[in-house]
Amino acid sequence: MDKYVERISDKQLEKLLRLSGAVLVTGVKWCGKTTSSRRYAESEIILDNSAEGKNLILRANAMPSDVLNQKPPLLIDEWQNAPRLWDAVRREVDDRGKRGQFILTGSSTPLDDEAKQEIFHSGFGRIANLRMHTMSSLETGFSYGKISLSKLFEDGNMYISDYSDRTLEDMALSLCKGGWPNTLEDKDEDALEIPYMLLDELINIDVQRRLEELGLRKNSSDVRRLLRSYSRNISTQASKSLIRKDLSTNEETLFNEETLNKYLALLETMFITEDLEAWAPSVRSKTRVQGGPTRHLSEPSLAVASLGLSPQSLVKDFRTFGFLFESYAIKDLRVYSTALNGNLYHYRDAKGLEADAIMELRDQRWAMFEVKLFDPDRVDEGAANLLKIKDKMNYSTMKQPSFMMVITAGKYARLRPDGVYEVPISLLAP
């Protein structure tokens, strides 16, 4: 892809370079970290597994300050391959006393405690963090971007009425292709193959390399089985024990608890999995808020590939389509929340009342979202759930929600009579 497509996170990266001595950009492999960072860098070093990269890694570990002596901002790609650079960057930022000196990108972070203690001294005021994702619907062009979340935060009673011509088949295709930047100009049949290829490379090469580095047994089939189980439980609050049981039921062999924990931690540090944490608001009732995370992969098309699905199979299986569509929507909301300086959570109480997503801004404004594929009855159910949650909140200690929304794969955007917005994902924008 020759023409650069501007990313929503670009403005955030630009801002952080103005405010901090260095910026750490993390995210799953191939999400576009390096390409975006190069737009702001004046020099770069690539610490990959090429012959030149391996030589640079040796130099960086032996004489870290030596490789940093280049025109700033210096891009250090895959910095974690030379972990001593972390402290060297921190010292350089202190010594220079200037902002925007370094951009570090990484598709994994150190896992073992010894490495963490060695390199992760406080980066406060020195190294800012930016989590980058694969492309959202707006960035890929699937969303027309007519309904702005920021405008709804300003006026949660704003009247909207709009239309999207995207079909369920279009939605299934977008979900299966994923938000990989380098596939935007590919034919659909080629773009659909990319998640399968990337999943194989992650499992057979990148994860195996990390297992070896950590002194763990290399086993690509176990990793594949675990990701398949995770994908089967996507958009649910499946516990680790339930995932172990699922592995035993569907894959014949049960992971022991210690092995499962190590594998899950590894997948998280490589930004392959990205669970959605629970929101803990102040509620009037004594109903207990459940704190378990909702399971997600950072890019839903990897779950599609893990399960061996296609656009055609999704439109024949609305149940699976619905869970994957929710994960797709959550990823979009993560990207949009970055632009709004917000965080994303989920809500569920012990009585089963839930909101698939809560977006909370730094000024404590917040909004609730339910995600429903297209069934009008399910949309009504989602809206009713949001209204029930609204009634449970303790507004003596928090603000009223700015707005409530049911995100769909349908065609029509409207403000419902009950005050809840119904909006196709193909119309959303930050």
ChimeraX attribute file (.defattr): number of C-alpha atoms within 10 A of each C-alpha:
attribute: neighborCount
match mode: 1-to-1
recipient: residues
	/A:1	10
	/A:2	6
	/A:3	6
	/A:4	11
	/A:5	14
	/A:6	10
	/A:7	20
	/A:8	19
	/A:9	20
	/A:10	17
	/A:11	13
	/A:12	16
	/A:13	23
	/A:14	15
	/A:15	12
	/A:16	20
	/A:17	21
	/A:18	15
	/A:19	17
	/A:20	21
	/A:21	26
	/A:22	29
	/A:23	28
	/A:24	20
	/A:25	22
	/A:26	25
	/A:27	23
	/A:28	26
	/A:29	21
	/A:30	16
	/A:31	21
	/A:32	20
	/A:33	26
	/A:34	23
	/A:35	12
	/A:36	19
	/A:37	23
	/A:38	16
	/A:39	11
	/A:40	19
	/A:41	19
	/A:42	14
	/A:43	15
	/A:44	22
	/A:45	19
	/A:46	19
	/A:47	22
	/A:48	18
	/A:49	13
	/A:50	10
	/A:51	10
	/A:52	12
	/A:53	17
	/A:54	16
	/A:55	13
	/A:56	21
	/A:57	26
	/A:58	14
	/A:59	15
	/A:60	22
	/A:61	16
	/A:62	14
	/A:63	14
	/A:64	21
	/A:65	17
	/A:66	11
	/A:67	19
	/A:68	22
	/A:69	10
	/A:70	15
	/A:71	13
	/A:72	17
	/A:73	22
	/A:74	24
	/A:75	28
	/A:76	25
	/A:77	23
	/A:78	25
	/A:79	25
	/A:80	21
	/A:81	23
	/A:82	20
	/A:83	21
	/A:84	21
	/A:85	24
	/A:86	20
	/A:87	18
	/A:88	20
	/A:89	23
	/A:90	22
	/A:91	14
	/A:92	19
	/A:93	21
	/A:94	14
	/A:95	9
	/A:96	10
	/A:97	11
	/A:98	15
	/A:99	21
	/A:100	23
	/A:101	27
	/A:102	31
	/A:103	28
	/A:104	27
	/A:105	24
	/A:106	21
	/A:107	21
	/A:108	24
	/A:109	19
	/A:110	20
	/A:111	17
	/A:112	12
	/A:113	8
	/A:114	9
	/A:115	13
	/A:116	13
	/A:117	10
	/A:118	12
	/A:119	17
	/A:120	14
	/A:121	11
	/A:122	10
	/A:123	17
	/A:124	10
	/A:125	14
	/A:126	23
	/A:127	26
	/A:128	19
	/A:129	16
	/A:130	18
	/A:131	17
	/A:132	25
	/A:133	26
	/A:134	25
	/A:135	24
	/A:136	26
	/A:137	27
	/A:138	22
	/A:139	21
	/A:140	19
	/A:141	13
	/A:142	17
	/A:143	19
	/A:144	19
	/A:145	17
	/A:146	17
	/A:147	21
	/A:148	13
	/A:149	20
	/A:150	15
	/A:151	12
	/A:152	19
	/A:153	18
	/A:154	12
	/A:155	12
	/A:156	19
	/A:157	15
	/A:158	13
	/A:159	12
	/A:160	16
	/A:161	13
	/A:162	13
	/A:163	16
	/A:164	18
	/A:165	12
	/A:166	18
	/A:167	13
	/A:168	18
	/A:169	14
	/A:170	15
	/A:171	24
	/A:172	21
	/A:173	21
	/A:174	21
	/A:175	27
	/A:176	29
	/A:177	27
	/A:178	26
	/A:179	27
	/A:180	22
	/A:181	19
	/A:182	16
	/A:183	17
	/A:184	18
	/A:185	12
	/A:186	12
	/A:187	9
	/A:188	14
	/A:189	10
	/A:190	11
	/A:191	20
	/A:192	23
	/A:193	14
	/A:194	21
	/A:195	23
	/A:196	20
	/A:197	12
	/A:198	16
	/A:199	20
	/A:200	17
	/A:201	13
	/A:202	21
	/A:203	19
	/A:204	17
	/A:205	13
	/A:206	16
	/A:207	21
	/A:208	19
	/A:209	15
	/A:210	18
	/A:211	18
	/A:212	12
	/A:213	12
	/A:214	13
	/A:215	9
	/A:216	14
	/A:217	10
	/A:218	15
	/A:219	14
	/A:220	17
	/A:221	11
	/A:222	17
	/A:223	20
	/A:224	17
	/A:225	17
	/A:226	23
	/A:227	25
	/A:228	23
	/A:229	23
	/A:230	26
	/A:231	25
	/A:232	21
	/A:233	22
	/A:234	22
	/A:235	24
	/A:236	20
	/A:237	20
	/A:238	18
	/A:239	14
	/A:240	14
	/A:241	13
	/A:242	13
	/A:243	19
	/A:244	21
	/A:245	17
	/A:246	21
	/A:247	21
	/A:248	14
	/A:249	11
	/A:250	12
	/A:251	15
	/A:252	10
	/A:253	14
	/A:254	15
	/A:255	18
	/A:256	10
	/A:257	11
	/A:258	8
	/A:259	12
	/A:260	19
	/A:261	12
	/A:262	14
	/A:263	19
	/A:264	18
	/A:265	15
	/A:266	22
	/A:267	22
	/A:268	19
	/A:269	19
	/A:270	25
	/A:271	23
	/A:272	24
	/A:273	24
	/A:274	20
	/A:275	19
	/A:276	25
	/A:277	17
	/A:278	22
	/A:279	21
	/A:280	15
	/A:281	13
	/A:282	14
	/A:283	19
	/A:284	12
	/A:285	10
	/A:286	7
	/A:287	11
	/A:288	12
	/A:289	20
	/A:290	18
	/A:291	16
	/A:292	18
	/A:293	21
	/A:294	24
	/A:295	22
	/A:296	27
	/A:297	26
	/A:298	26
	/A:299	26
	/A:300	29
	/A:301	28
	/A:302	27
	/A:303	29
	/A:304	26
	/A:305	23
	/A:306	22
	/A:307	16
	/A:308	11
	/A:309	15
	/A:310	18
	/A:311	20
	/A:312	11
	/A:313	13
	/A:314	23
	/A:315	17
	/A:316	10
	/A:317	10
	/A:318	15
	/A:319	12
	/A:320	18
	/A:321	22
	/A:322	20
	/A:323	20
	/A:324	28
	/A:325	26
	/A:326	24
	/A:327	28
	/A:328	28
	/A:329	25
	/A:330	26
	/A:331	26
	/A:332	23
	/A:333	26
	/A:334	23
	/A:335	28
	/A:336	25
	/A:337	19
	/A:338	20
	/A:339	17
	/A:340	18
	/A:341	13
	/A:342	20
	/A:343	17
	/A:344	25
	/A:345	21
	/A:346	24
	/A:347	26
	/A:348	23
	/A:349	16
	/A:350	11
	/A:351	10
	/A:352	11
	/A:353	14
	/A:354	21
	/A:355	24
	/A:356	26
	/A:357	27
	/A:358	22
	/A:359	23
	/A:360	21
	/A:361	17
	/A:362	10
	/A:363	9
	/A:364	13
	/A:365	17
	/A:366	21
	/A:367	22
	/A:368	27
	/A:369	28
	/A:370	27
	/A:371	29
	/A:372	27
	/A:373	24
	/A:374	17
	/A:375	13
	/A:376	12
	/A:377	10
	/A:378	15
	/A:379	20
	/A:380	16
	/A:381	14
	/A:382	25
	/A:383	26
	/A:384	15
	/A:385	17
	/A:386	23
	/A:387	15
	/A:388	13
	/A:389	17
	/A:390	16
	/A:391	13
	/A:392	15
	/A:393	18
	/A:394	15
	/A:395	14
	/A:396	10
	/A:397	10
	/A:398	14
	/A:399	13
	/A:400	16
	/A:401	19
	/A:402	16
	/A:403	22
	/A:404	25
	/A:405	24
	/A:406	26
	/A:407	26
	/A:408	26
	/A:409	26
	/A:410	23
	/A:411	19
	/A:412	17
	/A:413	24
	/A:414	17
	/A:415	18
	/A:416	15
	/A:417	7
	/A:418	10
	/A:419	17
	/A:420	23
	/A:421	25
	/A:422	28
	/A:423	26
	/A:424	26
	/A:425	31
	/A:426	29
	/A:427	26
	/A:428	23
	/A:429	23
	/A:430	20
